[in-house]
Amino acid sequence: MQKKFLLTAIIGILFTSIAGTLAHFTYEWSNGNFLVGLFTPISESIWEHMKLLFFPMLFYGIFVCPRLIQDYPCLSFSYPLGILAGTLAIPLLFYTYSGILGRTYISIDILIFYISVILAFAIVCLVTSRCQKLSPHTRRSALLPWLLVLLLTISFIVFTVYPPSLAIFQAG
């Protein structure tokens, strides 16, 4: 893997980590602005905290992927996989550790976010590095992860406005 790609991934980890950390406070700083709340947590629920990784990584990808796709065509497949894996790692890790320990710890919750960010970009790097060129079949396969990212985007918006009565949507 070229240094340029690795540097882009490291910058992505830093950007997503910093932007996600700041996003935790953005809704409050905006005095409860509705539009800000669609993309940042409006409560302390696990669902809302998944936005901390999802949107910064998505926005970074929208900026960086078009600049790298020529040299790394598999990025069209690996990047949405990274977004999905990192985002889903947050509730998986949270519910696993809190189920085992029987309680939550803010320090572990914060650590889960950073681990999930690193995991997301590690998946992007791993999948991209193992792929030479996209076959026509793989190009079609890249559509599914992006459709899942789109579905998750819509779900974040809808469930921010209309959260279901499930534990993942309730502030803990």
BELLINHU-V613808 format. One record per residue. N is the residue number from 0. RES is the residue in three letters. PSI is psi in whole degrees, 0 to 359 (none if undefined). Layout:
BEGIN
N_RES_PSI ; N_RES_PSI
END
This chain:
BEGIN
0_MET_135 ; 1_GLN_154 ; 2_LYS_324 ; 3_LYS_316 ; 4_PHE_317 ; 5_LEU_318 ; 6_LEU_320 ; 7_THR_321 ; 8_ALA_319 ; 9_ILE_317 ; 10_ILE_321 ; 11_GLY_319 ; 12_ILE_313 ; 13_LEU_315 ; 14_PHE_310 ; 15_THR_320 ; 16_SER_314 ; 17_ILE_312 ; 18_ALA_321 ; 19_GLY_320 ; 20_THR_314 ; 21_LEU_323 ; 22_ALA_334 ; 23_HIS_331 ; 24_PHE_351 ; 25_THR_320 ; 26_TYR_315 ; 27_GLU_316 ; 28_TRP_332 ; 29_SER_8 ; 30_ASN_39 ; 31_GLY_32 ; 32_ASN_127 ; 33_PHE_312 ; 34_LEU_320 ; 35_VAL_320 ; 36_GLY_339 ; 37_LEU_334 ; 38_PHE_354 ; 39_THR_160 ; 40_PRO_134 ; 41_ILE_353 ; 42_SER_180 ; 43_GLU_21 ; 44_SER_157 ; 45_ILE_319 ; 46_TRP_312 ; 47_GLU_326 ; 48_HIS_340 ; 49_MET_334 ; 50_LYS_334 ; 51_LEU_327 ; 52_LEU_314 ; 53_PHE_302 ; 54_PHE_317 ; 55_PRO_319 ; 56_MET_322 ; 57_LEU_313 ; 58_PHE_321 ; 59_TYR_317 ; 60_GLY_321 ; 61_ILE_327 ; 62_PHE_315 ; 63_VAL_326 ; 64_CYS_315 ; 65_PRO_334 ; 66_ARG_340 ; 67_LEU_347 ; 68_ILE_329 ; 69_GLN_316 ; 70_ASP_335 ; 71_TYR_75 ; 72_PRO_335 ; 73_CYS_350 ; 74_LEU_331 ; 75_SER_338 ; 76_PHE_318 ; 77_SER_325 ; 78_TYR_311 ; 79_PRO_329 ; 80_LEU_319 ; 81_GLY_316 ; 82_ILE_312 ; 83_LEU_314 ; 84_ALA_315 ; 85_GLY_317 ; 86_THR_316 ; 87_LEU_337 ; 88_ALA_329 ; 89_ILE_304 ; 90_PRO_327 ; 91_LEU_313 ; 92_LEU_319 ; 93_PHE_308 ; 94_TYR_331 ; 95_THR_307 ; 96_TYR_320 ; 97_SER_331 ; 98_GLY_321 ; 99_ILE_314 ; 100_LEU_341 ; 101_GLY_6 ; 102_ARG_173 ; 103_THR_157 ; 104_TYR_128 ; 105_ILE_323 ; 106_SER_322 ; 107_ILE_321 ; 108_ASP_316 ; 109_ILE_316 ; 110_LEU_322 ; 111_ILE_319 ; 112_PHE_310 ; 113_TYR_323 ; 114_ILE_319 ; 115_SER_322 ; 116_VAL_312 ; 117_ILE_317 ; 118_LEU_315 ; 119_ALA_312 ; 120_PHE_331 ; 121_ALA_320 ; 122_ILE_317 ; 123_VAL_312 ; 124_CYS_315 ; 125_LEU_310 ; 126_VAL_319 ; 127_THR_318 ; 128_SER_335 ; 129_ARG_1 ; 130_CYS_129 ; 131_GLN_295 ; 132_LYS_152 ; 133_LEU_124 ; 134_SER_165 ; 135_PRO_325 ; 136_HIS_317 ; 137_THR_323 ; 138_ARG_318 ; 139_ARG_323 ; 140_SER_332 ; 141_ALA_339 ; 142_LEU_321 ; 143_LEU_310 ; 144_PRO_323 ; 145_TRP_325 ; 146_LEU_323 ; 147_LEU_324 ; 148_VAL_317 ; 149_LEU_316 ; 150_LEU_319 ; 151_LEU_323 ; 152_THR_311 ; 153_ILE_319 ; 154_SER_319 ; 155_PHE_317 ; 156_ILE_309 ; 157_VAL_314 ; 158_PHE_348 ; 159_THR_319 ; 160_VAL_319 ; 161_TYR_75 ; 162_PRO_132 ; 163_PRO_166 ; 164_SER_56 ; 165_LEU_154 ; 166_ALA_321 ; 167_ILE_337 ; 168_PHE_356 ; 169_GLN_139 ; 170_ALA_133 ; 171_GLY_none
END
